[in-house]
Amino acid sequence: MAALYVHITCNTNHLFEAGQTVEGILEEEEQYADQLKEYMAFADSLSTVCRKYECMQYDFERAEDNLTNKQIQKEQLNLGKAGNTPEQREQKIKQLEEQIKQADSDLRKVGEETQKFIDTALRDIDRFKRQKVKDLREIFTNYAIMQIKQCKKGIAVWTSAKDCLTKM
Protein backbone atom coordinates (compact mmCIF):
# COMPACT_ATOMS: atom_id res chain seq x y z
CA MET A 1 0.00 0.00 0.00
CA ALA A 2 2.84 2.37 0.86
CA ALA A 3 4.46 1.56 -2.48
CA LEU A 4 1.24 2.45 -4.28
CA TYR A 5 1.10 5.74 -2.38
CA VAL A 6 4.68 6.51 -3.43
CA HIS A 7 3.89 5.76 -7.09
CA ILE A 8 0.70 7.85 -7.04
CA THR A 9 2.58 10.72 -5.40
CA CYS A 10 5.34 10.36 -7.98
CA ASN A 11 2.82 10.52 -10.84
CA THR A 12 0.99 13.44 -9.26
CA ASN A 13 4.25 15.34 -8.98
CA HIS A 14 5.04 14.66 -12.64
CA LEU A 15 1.59 15.80 -13.73
CA PHE A 16 1.96 18.94 -11.62
CA GLU A 17 5.34 19.54 -13.27
CA ALA A 18 3.71 19.08 -16.70
CA GLY A 19 1.08 21.67 -15.75
CA GLN A 20 3.76 24.14 -14.75
CA THR A 21 5.53 23.52 -18.04
CA VAL A 22 2.35 24.37 -19.94
CA GLU A 23 1.91 27.57 -17.93
CA GLY A 24 5.48 28.56 -18.77
CA ILE A 25 4.85 27.91 -22.44
CA LEU A 26 1.73 30.06 -22.41
CA GLU A 27 3.52 32.96 -20.71
CA GLU A 28 6.42 32.87 -23.17
CA GLU A 29 4.10 32.55 -26.16
CA GLU A 30 2.17 35.56 -24.92
CA GLN A 31 5.39 37.59 -24.93
CA TYR A 32 6.06 36.63 -28.55
CA ALA A 33 2.46 37.39 -29.47
CA ASP A 34 2.79 40.84 -27.88
CA GLN A 35 5.90 41.54 -29.95
CA LEU A 36 4.05 40.55 -33.12
CA LYS A 37 1.09 42.72 -32.12
CA GLU A 38 3.47 45.68 -31.98
CA TYR A 39 4.31 45.04 -35.62
CA MET A 40 0.62 44.93 -36.47
CA ALA A 41 0.17 48.31 -34.79
CA PHE A 42 3.08 49.71 -36.78
CA ALA A 43 1.56 48.33 -39.98
CA ASP A 44 -1.62 50.24 -39.09
CA SER A 45 0.52 53.35 -38.67
CA LEU A 46 1.94 52.82 -42.15
CA SER A 47 -1.60 52.58 -43.46
CA THR A 48 -2.36 55.93 -41.80
CA VAL A 49 0.72 57.42 -43.47
CA CYS A 50 -0.58 56.24 -46.84
CA ARG A 51 -4.00 57.79 -46.18
CA LYS A 52 -2.34 61.08 -45.21
CA TYR A 53 -0.34 61.01 -48.45
CA GLU A 54 -3.57 60.47 -50.42
CA CYS A 55 -5.13 63.50 -48.70
CA MET A 56 -2.06 65.62 -49.42
CA GLN A 57 -2.08 64.48 -53.04
CA TYR A 58 -5.76 65.44 -53.27
CA ASP A 59 -4.96 68.91 -51.86
CA PHE A 60 -2.14 69.27 -54.40
CA GLU A 61 -4.45 68.34 -57.27
CA ARG A 62 -7.09 70.81 -56.05
CA ALA A 63 -4.50 73.60 -55.90
CA GLU A 64 -3.33 72.65 -59.39
CA ASP A 65 -6.91 72.71 -60.71
CA ASN A 66 -7.52 76.08 -59.07
CA LEU A 67 -4.45 77.56 -60.79
CA THR A 68 -5.45 76.08 -64.15
CA ASN A 69 -9.00 77.45 -63.85
CA LYS A 70 -7.72 80.95 -63.03
CA GLN A 71 -5.37 80.83 -66.03
CA ILE A 72 -8.23 79.74 -68.30
CA GLN A 73 -10.45 82.56 -67.01
CA LYS A 74 -7.69 85.08 -67.69
CA GLU A 75 -7.15 83.69 -71.18
CA GLN A 76 -10.87 83.98 -71.94
CA LEU A 77 -10.89 87.58 -70.72
CA ASN A 78 -7.87 88.36 -72.89
CA LEU A 79 -9.70 86.93 -75.89
CA GLY A 80 -12.67 89.18 -75.11
CA LYS A 81 -15.14 86.33 -74.56
CA ALA A 82 -16.59 87.76 -71.34
CA GLY A 83 -18.62 90.54 -72.99
CA ASN A 84 -17.44 93.22 -70.56
CA THR A 85 -16.33 96.76 -71.21
CA PRO A 86 -12.57 97.20 -71.66
CA GLU A 87 -12.29 98.79 -68.20
CA GLN A 88 -14.16 95.93 -66.53
CA ARG A 89 -12.07 93.41 -68.42
CA GLU A 90 -8.81 95.08 -67.34
CA GLN A 91 -9.93 95.12 -63.72
CA LYS A 92 -10.94 91.45 -63.86
CA ILE A 93 -7.63 90.57 -65.53
CA LYS A 94 -5.73 92.33 -62.72
CA GLN A 95 -7.80 90.48 -60.12
CA LEU A 96 -7.16 87.20 -61.88
CA GLU A 97 -3.43 87.92 -62.11
CA GLU A 98 -3.35 88.40 -58.33
CA GLN A 99 -5.40 85.25 -57.84
CA ILE A 100 -3.06 83.37 -60.20
CA LYS A 101 -0.03 84.52 -58.21
CA GLN A 102 -1.71 83.38 -55.00
CA ALA A 103 -2.79 80.06 -56.54
CA ASP A 104 0.73 79.50 -57.87
CA SER A 105 2.18 80.25 -54.43
CA ASP A 106 -0.34 77.88 -52.81
CA LEU A 107 0.50 75.17 -55.33
CA ARG A 108 4.22 75.46 -54.64
CA LYS A 109 3.65 75.42 -50.88
CA VAL A 110 1.43 72.33 -51.06
CA GLY A 111 3.90 70.68 -53.44
CA GLU A 112 6.83 71.33 -51.10
CA GLU A 113 4.89 70.05 -48.08
CA THR A 114 3.87 66.94 -50.00
CA GLN A 115 7.43 66.28 -51.16
CA LYS A 116 8.80 66.78 -47.65
CA PHE A 117 6.19 64.36 -46.29
CA ILE A 118 7.00 61.81 -48.99
CA ASP A 119 10.73 61.99 -48.27
CA THR A 120 10.19 61.53 -44.54
CA ALA A 121 7.66 58.73 -45.03
CA LEU A 122 9.91 56.85 -47.43
CA ARG A 123 12.83 57.04 -44.99
CA ASP A 124 10.60 55.75 -42.19
CA ILE A 125 9.23 52.93 -44.34
CA ASP A 126 12.71 51.93 -45.48
CA ARG A 127 13.95 51.90 -41.88
CA PHE A 128 10.92 49.81 -40.87
CA LYS A 129 11.58 47.28 -43.64
CA ARG A 130 15.22 46.84 -42.62
CA GLN A 131 14.40 46.57 -38.92
CA LYS A 132 11.39 44.31 -39.56
CA VAL A 133 13.47 41.55 -41.12
CA LYS A 134 15.96 41.61 -38.26
CA ASP A 135 13.31 41.75 -35.54
CA LEU A 136 11.03 39.09 -37.02
CA ARG A 137 13.98 36.75 -37.56
CA GLU A 138 14.93 37.21 -33.90
CA ILE A 139 11.36 36.75 -32.65
CA PHE A 140 10.75 33.56 -34.62
CA THR A 141 14.20 32.12 -33.88
CA ASN A 142 13.66 32.68 -30.16
CA TYR A 143 10.16 31.22 -30.46
CA ALA A 144 11.53 28.08 -32.15
CA ILE A 145 14.23 27.72 -29.47
CA MET A 146 11.59 28.11 -26.76
CA GLN A 147 9.43 25.44 -28.44
CA ILE A 148 12.37 23.02 -28.60
CA LYS A 149 13.18 23.60 -24.91
CA GLN A 150 9.54 23.12 -23.95
CA CYS A 151 9.31 19.92 -25.98
CA LYS A 152 12.43 18.58 -24.25
CA LYS A 153 10.91 19.44 -20.86
CA GLY A 154 7.66 17.77 -21.86
CA ILE A 155 9.44 14.63 -23.01
CA ALA A 156 11.39 14.50 -19.74
CA VAL A 157 8.23 14.92 -17.65
CA TRP A 158 6.26 12.30 -19.55
CA THR A 159 9.21 9.89 -19.57
CA SER A 160 9.49 10.22 -15.79
CA ALA A 161 5.74 9.75 -15.40
CA LYS A 162 5.85 6.70 -17.65
CA ASP A 163 8.70 5.23 -15.59
CA CYS A 164 6.67 5.72 -12.40
CA LEU A 165 3.64 4.08 -14.00
CA THR A 166 5.62 1.09 -15.26
CA LYS A 167 7.03 0.55 -11.75
CA MET A 168 3.51 0.21 -10.34
C-alpha positions in Angstrom: 0.0 0.0 0.0 2.8 2.4 0.9 4.5 1.6 -2.5 1.2 2.5 -4.3 1.1 5.7 -2.4 4.7 6.5 -3.4 3.9 5.8 -7.1 0.7 7.8 -7.0 2.6 10.7 -5.4 5.3 10.4 -8.0 2.8 10.5 -10.8 1.0 13.4 -9.3 4.3 15.3 -9.0 5.0 14.7 -12.6 1.6 15.8 -13.7 2.0 18.9 -11.6 5.3 19.5 -13.3 3.7 19.1 -16.7 1.1 21.7 -15.7 3.8 24.1 -14.7 5.5 23.5 -18.0 2.3 24.4 -19.9 1.9 27.6 -17.9 5.5 28.6 -18.8 4.9 27.9 -22.4 1.7 30.1 -22.4 3.5 33.0 -20.7 6.4 32.9 -23.2 4.1 32.5 -26.2 2.2 35.6 -24.9 5.4 37.6 -24.9 6.1 36.6 -28.5 2.5 37.4 -29.5 2.8 40.8 -27.9 5.9 41.5 -29.9 4.0 40.5 -33.1 1.1 42.7 -32.1 3.5 45.7 -32.0 4.3 45.0 -35.6 0.6 44.9 -36.5 0.2 48.3 -34.8 3.1 49.7 -36.8 1.6 48.3 -40.0 -1.6 50.2 -39.1 0.5 53.3 -38.7 1.9 52.8 -42.2 -1.6 52.6 -43.5 -2.4 55.9 -41.8 0.7 57.4 -43.5 -0.6 56.2 -46.8 -4.0 57.8 -46.2 -2.3 61.1 -45.2 -0.3 61.0 -48.5 -3.6 60.5 -50.4 -5.1 63.5 -48.7 -2.1 65.6 -49.4 -2.1 64.5 -53.0 -5.8 65.4 -53.3 -5.0 68.9 -51.9 -2.1 69.3 -54.4 -4.4 68.3 -57.3 -7.1 70.8 -56.1 -4.5 73.6 -55.9 -3.3 72.6 -59.4 -6.9 72.7 -60.7 -7.5 76.1 -59.1 -4.4 77.6 -60.8 -5.5 76.1 -64.1 -9.0 77.5 -63.8 -7.7 80.9 -63.0 -5.4 80.8 -66.0 -8.2 79.7 -68.3 -10.4 82.6 -67.0 -7.7 85.1 -67.7 -7.1 83.7 -71.2 -10.9 84.0 -71.9 -10.9 87.6 -70.7 -7.9 88.4 -72.9 -9.7 86.9 -75.9 -12.7 89.2 -75.1 -15.1 86.3 -74.6 -16.6 87.8 -71.3 -18.6 90.5 -73.0 -17.4 93.2 -70.6 -16.3 96.8 -71.2 -12.6 97.2 -71.7 -12.3 98.8 -68.2 -14.2 95.9 -66.5 -12.1 93.4 -68.4 -8.8 95.1 -67.3 -9.9 95.1 -63.7 -10.9 91.4 -63.9 -7.6 90.6 -65.5 -5.7 92.3 -62.7 -7.8 90.5 -60.1 -7.2 87.2 -61.9 -3.4 87.9 -62.1 -3.3 88.4 -58.3 -5.4 85.2 -57.8 -3.1 83.4 -60.2 0.0 84.5 -58.2 -1.7 83.4 -55.0 -2.8 80.1 -56.5 0.7 79.5 -57.9 2.2 80.3 -54.4 -0.3 77.9 -52.8 0.5 75.2 -55.3 4.2 75.5 -54.6 3.6 75.4 -50.9 1.4 72.3 -51.1 3.9 70.7 -53.4 6.8 71.3 -51.1 4.9 70.1 -48.1 3.9 66.9 -50.0 7.4 66.3 -51.2 8.8 66.8 -47.6 6.2 64.4 -46.3 7.0 61.8 -49.0 10.7 62.0 -48.3 10.2 61.5 -44.5 7.7 58.7 -45.0 9.9 56.8 -47.4 12.8 57.0 -45.0 10.6 55.7 -42.2 9.2 52.9 -44.3 12.7 51.9 -45.5 14.0 51.9 -41.9 10.9 49.8 -40.9 11.6 47.3 -43.6 15.2 46.8 -42.6 14.4 46.6 -38.9 11.4 44.3 -39.6 13.5 41.6 -41.1 16.0 41.6 -38.3 13.3 41.7 -35.5 11.0 39.1 -37.0 14.0 36.7 -37.6 14.9 37.2 -33.9 11.4 36.7 -32.6 10.7 33.6 -34.6 14.2 32.1 -33.9 13.7 32.7 -30.2 10.2 31.2 -30.5 11.5 28.1 -32.1 14.2 27.7 -29.5 11.6 28.1 -26.8 9.4 25.4 -28.4 12.4 23.0 -28.6 13.2 23.6 -24.9 9.5 23.1 -23.9 9.3 19.9 -26.0 12.4 18.6 -24.2 10.9 19.4 -20.9 7.7 17.8 -21.9 9.4 14.6 -23.0 11.4 14.5 -19.7 8.2 14.9 -17.7 6.3 12.3 -19.6 9.2 9.9 -19.6 9.5 10.2 -15.8 5.7 9.8 -15.4 5.8 6.7 -17.7 8.7 5.2 -15.6 6.7 5.7 -12.4 3.6 4.1 -14.0 5.6 1.1 -15.3 7.0 0.6 -11.7 3.5 0.2 -10.3 
